[in-house]
Amino acid sequence: MWKAMDKDRRREVALAFLGSVSDKSERKAVTGLIAAKLKFRPQFAAKLPDDKAAGYLAGLLDIDELMAGTILRAYLFGAKLPMLAMFLDSLGIDHDKGAIKADNVPPPTKEALEAAMEKLRAAFPTADVELYKEALLTSDPETWVNLE
């Protein structure tokens, strides 16, 4: 998903992540990645302001899947939380701030998913809706099988 986004979109997502990250180890992992890929000294990368770090991160296409997932999750659960909540509410799925509470959710019907997605598309930018859709399919293809 990270590679499929254009650089401006990756920068937006990276900036949202950097602005919301409270886990110092996640921040250190991102600045370590920037330092390694761009051959910066780790101390320099660690002191980068969020907007500069986001710009550098957006220019990196070959970040590992775990890191990309962490960044995308932070973006969705931060900046796009109302969209997540609307989608799950539309499906009647119990959640806590966009995170599904139940361990096993039966796959929603194709019709219910289409209606929920249309509701999102009417309220949010298409790029955000598609990013969320891809995140759902990637994270749990069995539950969201009818979303394809």
Secondary structure, DSSP 4 states (H G I P E B T S, - for coil): -TTTS-HHHHHHHHHHHHHH---HHHHHHHHHHHHHHHT--HHHHHT--HHHHHHHHHT-----HHHHHHHHHHHHHHTTHHHHHHHHHHHT--EETTEE-SS--PPPPHHHHHHHHHHHHHHS-HHHHHHHHHHHHHH-TTTTGGG-
